[in-house]
Structures are given as C-alpha cells and as structure tokens.
Amino acid sequence: MISARLMYVLEHSKWFVSFQSGFRRRRGTTDNLLKLETAIREAFVSKKHHVSIFFDIEKAYFRTWRHGILKDLSDIGLKGNLPLFLKNFLQTRIFQIRIGNILSDNFNQQKGVPQRSDLSVLLFIIKINGIVSKPPAYVNSSFFVDDIQIHCAGEDMGFIQRQLQTAINNMTDWASKNGFLFSPQKTVCVHFCRKLGLHPDPEFRLNGSTIPIVQETKYLGIIFGTKLTFRSHIKNFKTCIRTLNIMKVLSNTFWGADKVSLMRRLCSFEARPECASIWLSC
C-alpha cells in the first residue's frame, strides 16, 4: 500500500526521468530495447557510427546510500508520517550469519536497501534517478532500474568519443558522491556500424581503466551484436526451445525431476518471446 501511494506521488509529480522504465506502470523492458534498436537502425540508414555503453554497478542494492534516499524524499516535498516510516524501514535492520547450527553476533546494516521488498526496489529507483539526469546534448540514455545504457551516433568518431566521455565523467562524479561504483571490467562498449573499410573503434576511460570494446553484449535479455543481425540471440533462443522440449518430456513422466527442480531450471532460461518484435525485425 505504501509503495503504491509513493509511486502515485512520484508519477503525478513527474519526478522520474523519462528514460527510466523500471517497475513503472505501462513501462517495460521492451520500451528500452525498442528505443535502442531504433536508434541503431537510424544510424545505419544515415550511414553513421552508433556507439553504446552498457554500465554495470557493483553491488548496487547493497551500496545504496540511505541518507541520500531520505534527502531525495525531502527534495520531492514529502512530509509527515510517510518519510518517518521510510526512515524506520531503512535504519532498523539487523542481520546474522549462519554456518550450520552456529549463528554469529548481530550486525547493523549500515547501507543498502532491505532485500525481498517491493518498497526497496522503489527506494532504489528514487536514489538512482539522478545518475543520468543531464546528459550531453547528443547523448541519449535509457535504464531499467540499474541496467543503464547510453549511446551516441554521428559521422565523426572523435565527436562521439568526446560526447560519451563527458557523459561517463558526469556519471562517475555523481556515483562517487552518492556511494555507487561502476565496474570497469563488466561495463562494456559496442560499436554498431555497417560501414565498409577500416575505421577505428572509440576509446573510453572509466575510473582510470579502459572500457572494453566487445562484438556483442546482452542487454535486458537480448543479445545485441555490432551488425544488429541478432544471430547470436536467435541461436540462443533455439537452444532454449530444445531445452524446453526436454523439460516438457520430463515433467510428464513419473520418473522425472520434482516440480521445484523443474521450475528452477525453467526460470533460468531467457527465451524472452515477449521481446520478439525486436529481434524478428532483422
């Protein structure tokens, strides 16, 4: 109930940035995926380079700055019992470590949002909302909770590199002030291009390290490659179909795996048929 009321206030005050789709009504991963795919295809049609950077935040939920959440709630203009309730929700957290039958002493959770709560996800979105609040003029972005992606298209690779590096620097400064840390190893860059001939890939720096340039990456369950053919994703999808057929056979026999094991295996496959409109357009 509290989560629904808080979301109502945030949506009606238009507090969220427009490119955040995580856990919002009438929003979903398809919005972010279609936005990225459309931008890449427009760059192909106009014979431009398209460079996208996909960020990874180290232990995002565990690093969330609690005081920063309360400060953001104050900036929104929330007063009365709701901020007090959220303060108690965040601060009165104690945990123990159990090994076998032995329990450790109690420890106070100093930072991070509580796990397994709908309200925790909303509070995390509130805190991370400002990470790409003011991107450079030619940089576009989208994110689903903590899956953050920025991109820029142009004919001059030097221009693209300057624009995106400025955005990276702004995001890094914001993250350091708000308790988050980007992973230079898991953050990747993809250069989408169908131009013939030799052309250099861009180079970006994040926390003193070079962001790796990769040929393909998985974003919100869909594998994007440099040519946008979705061949790797379709190959993976076919593998999932074969696996699902095996699961169907096992589930209909008395000698098959138990129901819990089957469900765990089934949930581990990312077929993502609801996003077929993206990879079937190739």
N, C-alpha and C positions, 0 to 999 in steps of 0.2 A: 504494500500500500504506500509506504513512504517512498519507495523507488519510483512508483508510478506518479506520485504527486510532484516529486522533484523533477522528473523528466518532463512533466507538463509545464512546469515553470520555465525550464531551460528552453524548451521548444518554442513556447509562445513569446519568450523574450528574444528569440533568435540569437541565443548566446553561442551555440555551436558554430564552428566554421563550416562552410557549405560543403567541403570535401570530406567531412567525417561521416562515415556510413555505419559505424559500428553500433549495433543494438538500438537503432533508431527506427521508428515506425515508417513503413513504406520505403525503407532503405535496405540494401543488402550488398553482398559481395559482387553481384552482377553489375551494379552501378559502377563500381571502381574498375572492374575488368573491362566493361564496355568503353569506359572513358579512356583507358589506356590503349585498348585495341584501336579505337577510332583515331586517336592522336598519332599512333604509329602509321596507320594506313594513309592518313592525310599527308604525313611526311613522305611516304613512298610515292604518292601521286604527284606531289610537288617537287620530287627529286631532292629531298633534303635528308640530312642526318637526323636521327632521333636517338637521344641518349637518355636512358632511365637509370636511376639509382634506387636500389631496394635496401632499406635500412633494417638492421636488427639491433634491438635494445637489450642489453644484458640484464637478465633478471628484472624485467620491467615492473612486475607487480610487487616484487619484494623490495625494490628500491624507491617506491613511490613516497614522496615527501608528504607526511601527514599534515604538518603545519601549512604547507603550501596548498593543500586541498581546502583547509579551513579558510585560508586567506582568499582563495578563489571564490569560495562560497560567500564571503563577506563582500567581495567586489561585485558579485552578482546582485547583491542587495538583500540577501536572505537574513531575516531577523526572527527572534522569538525562540520557540521550543525546538524547531527543526534543526538549526545549527548546533544547539546543545545536545540533541540526541545523536547527531552525526559525530560530534566530538567524543562523546562517551563510546560510541560504536567503534571509533578508531583507536582510542587510547587504552581502554581496559582490555588488553589482550595478553594472555599468559600462555606459554606452551612448555611442554616437556618432551624429552627424547626417550623412547622406549627401545631397549635391546633385550629381547627375550621377555623375562619376567621382571627385569630391573628398570626402574624409572629414574630419570635424572632429576635434579632440582628444578624448580620453576624458573623460567626466564621471561622477562618482559620483552615483548616485541616492540622494538624501538621505531621501526619504519616499515613501510609496506601496508597494503590493504589486506583485510582478512580474506581467506580463501573460501570458496564454495558459497558465495552470497551474491545475489543479483545486485544488491546495493554496492558491493565492492567494485563491480565492473563499471557502474555508472560513475562512481567517485574517481576511478582511474581515468576514465574518459574526460572528466572535468579537468583533471590535473594536466593531461597531455594535450589538451585542446589548443594551447598556445604555441606548440612546438613549430608549426609552420604557419603562424598567423599572418605574417607579412613577407611572402616570398618575393624575389626579384620580379620585375615586370614580365619577363618572358619565360618564367619557370612556373609550371603547373604541378599540382600535387594532389594526392588522394591517400587516405588511410582508413583502415578498418581496425579500430581500437589501436593496437600497437604495430600493425603491419603498415609501415609508412613507405611511400614511393613518391619520388619527384622526377620530373622529366622536362626536357627542353629540346626543341627542334630548330634547325637552321641550316643554311648552306655553308657557313664558316664554322669549322670545328673550334677555332680559338674563341669565338663568341660564345658558343655553347659551354665551353670549359669555364670561361670566366663567370657566366651566369650561374651555373650549377655549383661552382666552388664557393661563390658568395652565399648561396643558399645553405651549403654544407656548413660554412663557418658560422652563419647565424643560428643554425640548428644546434651546432656544437656548443656555442656560447649559452644558448637557452638551456640545454641539457645540463651543463655544468652548474648553472645557477639553481636548477630545480632537482638535483640529485639523480639524474639519469646518466647513463653511459652507453654510447654506441659501441658495438663490436666491430673493429676494423676487419677482422677475419671473416665474419659472417655477412657483413654489408657488401653487396656486390653491385657492379655496373654492367649494363648490357648496351651495346652499340647496335641499334637497329638500323640496317642500311641495305639497300639493293643496288647501290651504285657500282658500276664496273670500274676496274682499275684499282690502283693502290691508294689508300688513304689511311692516315694514322688514327689510332684509337686515342681517345682522350685520357688524361691522367688526373686523378683527383686524390687529395690528401684528407685523411680523417684521423684526428688525434695523433698526428705525426706519422701515420702509416699510409701506404698507398692502397687505395681501394682496388681489389682485383677486378679485372675485366673478364667476364665469362661469356660463353656462347649461348647459354640458356640458363634460366632460373625458374623456380616455382613461386608463383605469386598468387595467394589466395586459392591454392589448389589447382591452378592452371599453369602448365609449363610454357613459358614464352621463349622462343628462340630468335636469333638475330634476323632471320628472314621471315619470321611470322608465318611459318608453314604449319605449326602445331603437330609436326610429325612425331616428336617425342611424346607429346601428350596423348595422341591417338594410339601410339604403340603401348603406352602405359594403360590406357583405357581398355584396349583389347586384352591385356594381361589380367586386368581386374575382372573382365567378363568371364574369362576362363576360370578364374578362381571362384567367382560367384556360382558358376555352374557346379563346381565341385562341392561347394558348401550346400547347395540345394540337394545334391545326392546324399550327402552325409546326414543332413537334417531329417531326411525321410526314412531313415533306417534305424532299427533299434540298437545297432552296434556303433552308431555314430557318436560324435562328441556330445557332451551335455549342452543344454541350452545356453548357459552362461558363457562357456568357452566359445561357442559358435557366434554369439553376439559380440564378444570381444574381438574375434577375428574379423567379423563383418564390418565393425566400426573402424577398423584400421585401414580399409581400402578407400581411396579417394577417387571414385569414378566421376563424381560431380556432373551427373546428367542435367541438372538444372542450369548449368552454365554452357550447355551445348551450343547455344546461339552464338557464342564467341568463337570456339574452335571449329565449328562446322562452316564458318564463313570463309575459310581459307580455300 
